[in-house]
Amino acid sequence: MNATNDATPDNAPKPVPARGIHRKVGGRRIGGQGGVQATRLAVGAMGIVFGDIGTSPLYALRDTFAGRHRLPLDTLHIYGIISLMFWSMLIMVTLKYVIIMMRADNRGEGGSLALLALINREGTEKRWGRGVIVLGVLATALFYADAMITPAVSVMGAIEGVAVYRPEYHYVVVPIVVLVLIALFLIQDRGTARVAYFFGPIMLVYFATIAVLGAWSMAGHPEVLAALSPHFAIEMFVADPWRGFLAMGAAVLAVTGAEALYADMGYFGRNPIRLSWLAVVLPALVLNYLGQAALLLRDHAALESPFFLLAPHWFQWPLLILASLAAIIASQAVISGVFSVTQQGIQLGFIPRLTIRHTSQALGQIYIPAINQVLLIAVIVMVVVFQRSTNLTATYGVAVTGAMLIDNVLLAVVLLKLWQWRPIFAIPLIGLFFVVDAVYLAANLTKVPDGGWAPLLMSAVVFILLTTWSRGRALLRKNMATSGIPLEVFTKSAHASAIRVPGTAVFMASATAGVPSALLHNMKHNKVLHERIVLMTVQIEDTPFVDPATRAAVRDFGNGFYRVKLRFGFLEETDVPAALKDTTMCGAPFDMMRTSFFLSRQTLLPSDTPGMALWREKLFSWMLRNSASAMEFFRLPTNRVVELGSQIKI
């Protein structure tokens, strides 16, 4: 999956994802590795990794009984659902992600794209390689759809506490949610470096609070602890199989956000995430769900909002404020995660170049204006259209379970092909994950008429965009390569006929062979060559970071011609001037004031030439025109760039 960058439609900036408090800079993790640091990272993970799954108690149990497919509010179903949620968290979160998938890291980094890059780099089977890539891209598309729903449902679920405590104020819920979300998205360009340090402690207080409230409620009905036995889930499905199956569409809300454990592994490390999950988050969630179940057994009217009605009267408004903060933190984590995934997608060649701003040099946080605007519009539309968190949860789960099911395919490749586990061990484990995730996905597909179509539609649009861009780039590079002139031939001819002028000219090229079109156009129109000509190719590797000592590879063609290949990891910033300053194999050191950068900008002319459907060629052409400047991507000095255009058909 090597993505080659040039002045044409390739990749874009910044590495280090924007989620998490501690980042890797230059391939090393910020901070120490002692026990105190591990504890700090564990607390930080609570605010970033577990924001989504941590706010699930706001609506998960309520919507299981009061959602589209209502269950009888009796002991059989309450115990059965609690048992189902508990064992789902053990199997889908603890066993699958915390214990197994977090071992499948790409040089310390996690997430679907990082895992896809790992498989592409180390896998030897080519016959299934393309299919795995398609599945990885589909998982990314589903993630985007999920990200459009999570802020809406989290903030809505928290703010609805106003209507629970003061029913006469129900009409202010949607306006408040919209205002909170607008404010949240508007501050993204300022970064979250300062407030990020408070995310973990706030979530720690939140988890402690919901654990205490749940335990307090359980004290009046201690026998509810028996609901943790798996036989209650089995008994519910035996007695009421159809409604139990439908209820799984809402019960899955208890494990949404599980994939964040894996995606954020590179920012905190697997051990701090495991520590925070096993020591704090999982026990707090279980206690709260048990407390809600005990409350429902005592008072069926509490189904209006069992989470908020756990609180005594004097603590209702403090709980509302704390839950709202937790929902905002969960939304912030998702927004930052979208920036992170987008940046990785750009680097790996699935997304066009976009303007990426760095909001904190120390923490490596990034902000992508275009993504922020699109995400804001999508989230506001979801809130305005669906109005209530119960309606929003009808859209929730399809994308999450779809992504989890795809993760199983990637995990199967890792276990059987990369780690070479014995099939007698790997197949039963993978089979368990497939069965659980497939059943949950099937249950969520029953929600498609009630709103589940929304994430499917959004993910389909994103999938088309990602695959169109990737395919278009491949065709464009192939077309340019076929019309290239061998560099050896060009150097001899040009050296003998062209006038040489002082200075250095760097021509950005997507291919590692042939002469870039910008150099040919420069010779055609200006009829001169600089004393030193550097043909530069930037290549993004399938690893997060590249050793600086091996970043540059140089080949001297004589007569002042050099071909340079710069290698960057998919979590590194493609700063070409900085890399050139460290390159000493091209004769004299590079002086930026005596160096000019020549970029090619292709204008695509859609045609009936076999390759892509005409409508996809037009879509690719539109994406190409609207991609960010290669000058920003490569961090080139604005006053040293010359851009030459050409037209091309694919």
Buried (B, 14 or more C-beta within 10 A) or exposed (E): BEBBBBBBBBBBBBBBBBBBBBBBBEBEBBBEEEEEBBEBBBBBBBBBBBBBBBBBBBBBBBBBBBBBBBBEBEBBBBBBBBBBBBBBBBBBBBBBBBEBBBEBBBBBBBBBBBBBBBBBBEBEEEEBBEEBBBBBBBBBBBBBBBBBBBBBBBBBBBBBBBBBBEEEEEEBBBEBBBEBBEEBBEEBEEBBBEBBBBBBEBBBBBBEBBBBBBBBBBEEBEEBBEBBBEEBBBBBBEEBEEBBBBBBBBBBBBBBBBBBBBBBBBBBBBBBBBBBBEEBBBBBBBBBBBBBBBBBBEEEEBBBBBBBBBBEEEEBBEBBEBBBBBBBBBBBBBBBBBBBBBBBBBBBBBBBBBBBBBBBEEBBBBBBBBBBEBBBEBBBEBBEEBBBBBBBBBBBBBBBBBBBBBBBBBBBBBBBBBEEBEEEEBBEBBEBBBEBBBBBBEBBBBBBEBBBBBBBEBBBEBBEBBBBBBBBBBBBBEBBEEEBEEBEEBBBEBBEEBEBEEEBBBBBBBBBEBBBBBBBBBBEEEEEBBBBBBBBBBBBBBBBBBEEEEBBBBEEBEEBBBBBBBBBBBBBBBBBBEBBEEBEEBBEEBEBEBBBBBBBBBEBEBEEEEBBEEEBBBBBBEBBEEBBBBBBBBBBEEEBBEBBEBEBBB
